[in-house]
Amino acid sequence: MLAFVAVCCAVPASNAISAYVTLRTRAQDGGLVEGGSAADIPARMLTAYKNAAGHVGAYVPKCRGMRWPVLAGIAKIESNHAAGRTIAANGDIRPRIYGVLLNGSGQGGNTTTVADTDGGKWDGTASGERAVGPFQFLPSTWESTGKDANDDGLADPHNADDAALGAALYLCGNGRDLTQRSQLQAAIWQYNHSKAYVSEVLGWIDQYTAAATGPATNNLTGTVRTVIDAALAQKGVAYSWGGGDASGPTYGICCTPSGKSGTSIKGFDCSGLTTYAYAKAGVRLPRTAAEQAGVGMRIPASLGTIALRPGDLVFYAYAPGRDATIYHVGIYVGGGQMVNAARPGTVVRLDAVTAMSGYAGGARLL
């Protein structure tokens, strides 16, 4: 355990997905480039999500609350936004994205045989069924849901615009109110009957929503504003294990529990970022996240995140309630968001406070 918390910020294994791979195959997650922002989404895919969210009302007038982060949350899990593919100006994705053949072989976790319904039209094989496109529709589902969103005369699940609109319609159903958390959960559950899947998609939706709205900092003054402005100014700086101090980004050290080294990366880890931001306001912090939890007025996790105020430190632990197990810290900016140096392979970014597991309360220093 000490190896995880000595520097900051290893991320515990959590949110494991297993049940839903029977009907879906998941692209490898290359890491979020900039929190929940659009930076990890190819521009053409983001355009497709936004267009679909804007036009779904023409097909399902009673649907409320369809937003691009909802579609992005689904597509992140299903195909990592068509990662590794080329997306043409008209939205066509090549090479096409195919899931595993659902023949009960066990490959990719599938144990159910699904008979062919399209003669290979969409999934490239007549020997069975497999999910297709960036939103991983089964051909049979696509035939009843798909729409021609880019006006080329073909409703194609391998086209970003068509697939995004199809997903929006499927999630909207007969007219869900997706502003209601319960109905949003029901829509995701319909998409894939897995509690783990619903939880992970909701996490991504929350992160994308947090980045889309951005922090409201205009009304902040004094040292709180200084700390938050200093932290936000580092957005885009690379994560570096052991990196960062009161003076700014530094080269890190070796190595994370998974073997990631920061020695060649100039940047911040989580507690390096908080150390730097608070130093700008004249507050000296100890170096590790667990030690920082002992500074200032502790905000118990039992009060919930609603008790946090802008400028507060936000902690995450392997065993919430035991500060010695704290592995991560961020800086709360309001609106359910924090400035976060999350993990190797990412950059300093805005995240929802729900982005990390094991919420362990906060600390108020200002």
C-alpha positions in Angstrom: 0.0 0.0 0.0 2.8 2.4 0.8 4.1 2.1 -2.7 0.8 3.5 -3.9 0.6 6.5 -1.7 4.2 7.5 -1.2 4.2 10.0 -4.1 0.7 10.2 -5.6 -1.3 9.2 -7.7 -1.8 5.6 -8.5 -5.3 4.7 -9.6 -6.9 1.6 -8.1 -8.4 -1.0 -10.3 -12.2 -0.4 -10.4 -15.2 -0.2 -12.5 -14.4 -3.6 -14.1 -16.6 -4.5 -17.0 -17.4 -8.1 -17.8 -21.1 -8.8 -18.3 -21.7 -6.6 -21.3 -19.0 -8.1 -23.5 -21.5 -10.8 -24.5 -23.0 -8.2 -26.9 -20.3 -5.6 -27.1 -16.5 -5.5 -27.7 -14.6 -2.7 -26.2 -11.8 -0.8 -27.8 -8.6 -0.4 -25.7 -8.8 2.8 -23.7 -5.7 4.8 -24.6 -6.4 7.2 -21.8 -8.3 10.4 -21.7 -6.2 13.2 -23.3 -7.9 16.1 -21.4 -10.3 15.0 -18.9 -13.9 15.0 -20.0 -13.2 17.6 -22.6 -13.6 17.1 -26.3 -9.8 16.7 -26.6 -10.0 12.9 -26.6 -12.7 12.8 -29.2 -11.8 13.2 -32.9 -13.3 16.5 -34.2 -15.5 14.7 -36.8 -16.9 12.4 -34.2 -17.7 15.3 -31.8 -19.5 17.0 -34.7 -21.6 13.9 -35.2 -22.5 13.7 -31.6 -23.5 17.3 -31.5 -25.5 17.1 -34.7 -27.4 14.0 -33.5 -28.2 15.6 -30.2 -29.5 18.7 -32.0 -31.7 16.8 -34.5 -33.2 14.0 -32.4 -36.2 16.2 -31.6 -37.3 16.0 -35.1 -37.8 12.3 -34.7 -38.8 12.0 -31.0 -40.3 15.4 -30.1 -41.0 14.2 -26.5 -37.4 13.4 -25.8 -35.8 15.8 -23.4 -32.2 16.1 -22.3 -30.3 14.5 -25.2 -26.9 16.1 -25.1 -23.6 15.3 -26.9 -21.9 14.1 -23.6 -24.6 11.3 -23.4 -23.6 10.0 -26.9 -19.9 10.5 -26.2 -20.2 8.4 -23.0 -21.7 5.5 -25.0 -19.2 5.8 -27.8 -16.2 6.0 -25.5 -17.0 2.6 -24.1 -18.1 1.0 -27.4 -15.3 2.1 -29.7 -13.2 4.7 -27.9 -14.6 7.2 -30.5 -13.6 5.1 -33.4 -10.0 5.2 -32.3 -7.5 4.2 -34.9 -9.9 4.7 -37.8 -10.1 7.3 -40.5 -13.3 9.4 -40.5 -14.1 11.0 -43.8 -15.7 14.4 -44.2 -19.0 12.7 -44.9 -18.7 10.7 -41.7 -17.8 7.3 -43.2 -15.5 5.3 -40.9 -12.8 3.1 -42.4 -11.8 0.5 -41.7 -15.1 -0.6 -40.4 -15.5 -1.5 -36.8 -16.7 -5.0 -36.1 -17.3 -6.7 -32.8 -16.7 -10.4 -32.2 -18.8 -13.0 -33.9 -21.6 -13.9 -31.5 -21.4 -17.7 -31.9 -21.1 -18.7 -28.3 -17.4 -19.5 -28.7 -16.4 -17.5 -25.6 -14.2 -15.2 -27.7 -14.5 -11.6 -26.3 -16.6 -13.0 -23.5 -19.6 -13.9 -25.7 -21.5 -17.0 -24.7 -24.7 -16.5 -26.6 -25.3 -17.5 -30.2 -27.0 -14.9 -32.3 -28.2 -15.9 -35.7 -27.4 -13.9 -38.8 -30.1 -11.3 -39.7 -28.5 -9.2 -42.5 -26.7 -11.7 -44.7 -23.5 -9.9 -44.0 -24.7 -6.5 -45.3 -23.5 -4.6 -42.2 -21.3 -7.1 -40.3 -19.4 -8.6 -43.2 -20.5 -12.2 -42.5 -23.5 -14.4 -43.1 -22.3 -17.1 -40.6 -23.6 -15.2 -37.6 -24.1 -11.8 -36.1 -21.7 -9.2 -34.8 -22.0 -5.7 -33.5 -21.0 -2.9 -35.9 -19.9 0.7 -36.1 -18.7 3.2 -33.4 -21.9 2.6 -31.4 -21.7 -1.2 -31.9 -25.3 -1.8 -33.1 -26.4 -5.3 -33.8 -27.6 -5.4 -37.4 -31.1 -6.4 -36.3 -31.3 -3.4 -34.0 -29.9 -1.1 -36.7 -32.6 -2.1 -39.2 -35.3 -0.8 -36.9 -33.4 2.2 -35.5 -31.0 3.5 -38.1 -31.5 6.8 -39.9 -29.8 8.6 -42.8 -28.4 11.6 -40.9 -26.0 12.9 -43.6 -28.5 12.8 -46.5 -26.5 10.4 -48.7 -29.5 8.1 -49.2 -28.2 5.3 -46.9 -28.6 4.7 -43.2 -25.2 3.3 -42.5 -24.1 2.2 -39.0 -20.5 2.6 -40.2 -21.1 6.3 -40.7 -20.5 8.7 -37.8 -23.5 10.9 -38.4 -26.0 8.0 -39.0 -24.7 6.0 -36.1 -24.8 8.9 -33.6 -28.4 9.7 -34.6 -29.4 6.1 -34.4 -27.9 5.9 -30.9 -29.7 9.1 -29.9 -33.0 7.7 -31.1 -32.5 4.4 -29.3 -31.7 6.1 -26.0 -34.6 8.5 -26.3 -37.0 5.6 -26.8 -40.6 6.8 -27.1 -39.7 10.1 -25.3 -37.6 9.8 -22.2 -36.6 12.7 -20.1 -32.9 12.2 -19.9 -32.5 15.2 -17.5 -33.8 12.7 -14.9 -30.9 10.5 -13.7 -33.2 7.5 -13.3 -34.4 7.8 -16.9 -30.9 8.3 -18.2 -29.9 5.1 -16.3 -32.8 3.3 -17.8 -31.8 4.4 -21.3 -28.2 3.2 -20.9 -29.5 -0.1 -19.4 -31.7 -0.6 -22.5 -28.5 -0.1 -24.6 -26.8 -2.8 -22.6 -28.2 -4.8 -19.7 -25.2 -4.6 -17.4 -25.0 -2.6 -14.1 -21.2 -2.3 -14.6 -21.8 -0.9 -18.1 -24.3 1.7 -16.9 -22.0 2.8 -14.1 -19.0 3.3 -16.5 -21.0 5.1 -19.1 -22.5 7.5 -16.5 -19.0 8.2 -15.3 -17.9 9.3 -18.8 -21.0 11.3 -19.3 -20.3 13.1 -16.0 -16.8 13.8 -17.1 -17.7 15.1 -20.5 -20.5 17.2 -19.0 -18.1 18.8 -16.5 -15.7 19.8 -19.2 -18.4 21.1 -21.5 -19.9 23.4 -18.9 -16.5 24.6 -17.4 -16.0 26.1 -14.0 -17.7 29.3 -12.9 -14.9 31.2 -11.4 -15.8 34.8 -12.2 -17.3 35.4 -8.7 -14.2 34.0 -6.8 -11.8 36.4 -5.2 -8.7 36.5 -3.1 -6.5 33.5 -2.4 -9.2 31.0 -3.6 -9.2 32.7 -7.0 -5.3 32.6 -7.0 -5.2 28.9 -6.3 -7.8 27.9 -8.9 -6.4 30.2 -11.6 -2.9 28.7 -10.9 -4.3 25.2 -11.3 -6.4 25.9 -14.4 -3.4 27.6 -16.0 -1.7 24.1 -16.0 -4.4 22.4 -18.1 -2.7 20.4 -20.8 0.5 19.9 -18.9 1.5 16.3 -18.9 1.1 13.9 -16.0 4.4 12.9 -14.5 4.7 10.4 -11.6 6.5 12.3 -8.9 6.6 15.5 -11.0 5.9 19.1 -9.9 6.7 21.2 -6.9 6.0 24.7 -5.6 7.9 26.2 -8.5 6.0 24.4 -11.3 6.3 21.3 -13.4 9.4 19.1 -13.0 10.7 15.8 -14.3 9.3 12.9 -12.3 10.7 9.7 -10.9 10.5 6.0 -11.5 8.1 4.2 -11.2 4.4 3.7 -10.7 3.1 0.3 -9.4 2.4 -0.5 -13.1 5.9 0.4 -14.1 5.3 3.9 -15.6 8.2 6.2 -15.2 8.1 10.0 -14.9 11.8 10.5 -15.4 11.5 11.7 -19.0 8.2 13.6 -18.5 8.1 17.2 -17.3 4.8 17.8 -15.6 2.8 17.2 -12.4 1.3 14.3 -10.5 -1.8 15.0 -8.4 -0.1 16.3 -5.2 2.6 18.1 -7.2 -0.2 20.1 -8.9 -1.8 21.0 -5.5 1.5 21.9 -4.0 2.2 24.3 -6.9 -1.3 25.9 -7.0 -1.4 26.5 -3.2 2.2 27.9 -3.3 1.0 30.6 -5.6 -1.3 31.7 -2.7 1.5 31.5 -0.2 0.4 28.2 1.3 3.0 25.5 1.7 1.8 22.0 1.5 3.5 18.7 2.3 4.3 16.6 -0.8 2.0 13.6 -0.7 -1.8 13.4 -1.0 -2.1 11.5 2.3 -0.1 14.2 4.1 -2.1 17.0 2.6 -5.2 15.5 4.2 -3.8 16.5 7.5 -3.6 20.3 6.7 -6.5 22.7 7.3 -10.1 21.9 8.3 -11.0 18.3 7.3 -14.3 17.9 5.5 -15.7 14.4 6.3 -16.8 12.3 3.3 -20.1 11.6 5.2 -21.2 15.2 4.3 -21.0 14.4 0.6 -19.5 16.5 -2.1 -22.1 19.1 -1.6 -20.1 20.3 1.4 -17.1 21.2 -0.8 -16.3 24.8 -1.7 -14.1 26.2 -4.5 -10.5 25.9 -3.5 -10.9 22.9 -1.2 -8.7 19.9 -1.6 -10.6 16.7 -2.7 -9.3 13.3 -1.5 -9.7 9.7 -2.7 -8.7 6.6 -0.7 -8.5 2.9 -1.1 -10.3 2.7 2.3 -12.3 5.9 2.8 -12.2 6.8 6.5 -8.5 5.7 6.8 -6.5 8.7 5.6 -3.3 6.6 5.5 -4.8 4.9 2.4 -5.4 8.2 0.5 -4.0 7.8 -3.0 -5.2 10.9 -4.9 -6.0 14.6 -4.5 -7.6 17.3 -6.7 -8.6 20.9 -6.3 -12.4 21.6 -6.2 -13.5 24.5 -8.5 -17.3 24.3 -8.0 -20.1 22.8 -9.9 -19.1 19.3 -9.2 -15.7 19.7 -10.9 -12.1 19.6 -9.9 -8.7 20.3 -11.5 -7.1 16.9 -11.7 -3.8 15.3 -12.6 -5.3 11.9 -12.9 -2.8 9.3 -14.1 0.1 8.5 -16.4 -0.8 9.1 -20.1 -3.1 12.1 -19.3 -2.7 15.8 -18.8 -3.9 18.2 -16.2 -7.6 18.6 -16.9 -11.1 19.3 -15.5 -12.9 16.3 -14.2 -16.1 15.6 -12.3 -15.4 14.9 -8.7 -17.0 11.5 -9.4 -14.2 10.7 -11.8 -12.1 9.0 -9.2 -13.1 6.2 -6.9 -13.1 6.1 -3.1 -14.2 9.7 -2.2 -12.6 10.5 1.1 -13.8 14.0 1.8 -11.9 17.2 1.5 -9.8 19.8 3.4 -10.3 23.6 3.5 -7.2 25.6 3.8 -8.4 29.1 2.6 
